[in-house]
Amino acid sequence: MILRQTVAEISKSSILKNLETLKEIHKTNGKSRLFFCPMIKANAYGHDDVIVSKILEPHVSHFGVVLLEEALKLRSQGIKRPILVFGLLDSSQSFKLCEEYDLTPVISSFDALKVYMGSGVKKIKAHLKFDTGMTRLGFQKEDLNALKVQINNLTSSLEIEGICTHFLNGEDAKDEEGFTQEQFKSWTEIEKEFSGSYKVSHCLNSAALLSGLPHREKFQLDVNYMGARPGLSLFGYNPGVESTHRFHPIMTVKSILVQKKTINTDATVSYGATWRARRPTVVGVVAIGYADGYFRQLSNQAEMIVRGYTVPIIGRICMDYTMVDLTDHPMKDQIHIGESLIVWGGAHSVNAQTLAKKIDTIPYELLTHVSARVPRLEVD
Ligand SMILES: Cc1ncc(COP(=O)(O)O)c(C=O)c1O
């Protein structure tokens, strides 16, 4: 039962449009790329992994998550597509669950391989992850020879379906220093070393897809296809790459007005009296706060949208409420308790990207912080 009117609407048509755009980009040399694996970790970047995976399932080949728990939840909700689990699996039980629920672990270390070998699992598909410069999870170049030996010894119990790497210029991805090119170069060498022992190679996050990496002639590879693992762009944002492609933010956070009052000149608003009225002011109290994932750092900085007009938020954002200044709104007399407001998102100028910029963070953080007490509602 949903009683709250502070909600995050998730637009099915927008995510399908974004998907179409990304698949179009992903097609190179007229060949359709077969491995297309939306990253729906962290509750699909805060959008609700069940809603998102159900919309996408008919149109994609795989899904990517980090936690085994995330993958198990999707299975329990009836998702049938292969699911790659990118997080470290460090127990026999984890690999047994992969076998039982037909999940595909992404193995990133010799330790994980060792745990797998001792797990008693007969045979599963897995992907191998390589670290080409991110210095996070993954085998390193120096590990290649030893890894090849181990993989060759394991052919009867482990099917290496794919190999992958991850680019360090992902979240603010202009790549002026050329890190992506460097990483891609290392990646092509690793691919060659392992050629013949995997079906798919994947490295294309949103930034790499949008910057046209798969189209660069000099990097065209002799592999069957290069897989894509987009996250942010699918949810409607560009991670900072120059691109002619437009994406549609799929989440719109909405709330309602729960009080409206006029205060006198010199009255203050909210904790700490950080905002003081310079004139008689019409204040609206909105039912959203930092416990909903509306970042407190946005206090006195952001705007909301009421009937198509922006109104500034005033004073500190509280745990459950935020105040807005309605004084200059042309319809302020018609705005009453229960009025719906757009807090951010959708096609509006106030969105995860513009708000993130104000507080020196990235849209990924805003999206993933919309809290569990904000119901996600699928809309057309
Ligand atoms: C391993 C991996 N692949 C792909 C992605 C998707 O990246 P993006 O959301 O920038 O497209 C991520 C996101 O952090 C990731 O960790």
The ligand as a Gaussian input file, in Angstrom:
#p B3LYP/6-31G(d) Opt

LIG

0 1
 C       32.104000      -2.902000     -13.711000
 C       31.209000      -1.815000     -14.211000
 N       30.807000      -1.846000     -15.494000
 C       29.995000      -0.896000     -16.004000
 C       29.550000       0.150000     -15.220000
 C       28.628000       1.173000     -15.827000
 O       29.203000       2.444000     -15.835000
 P       28.348000       3.715000     -16.272000
 O       27.255000       3.850000     -15.290000
 O       29.321000       4.845000     -16.186000
 O       27.852000       3.451000     -17.639000
 C       29.963000       0.235000     -13.889000
 C       29.546000       1.368000     -13.064000
 O       30.108000       1.808000     -12.130000
 C       30.809000      -0.787000     -13.355000
 O       31.234000      -0.760000     -12.087000

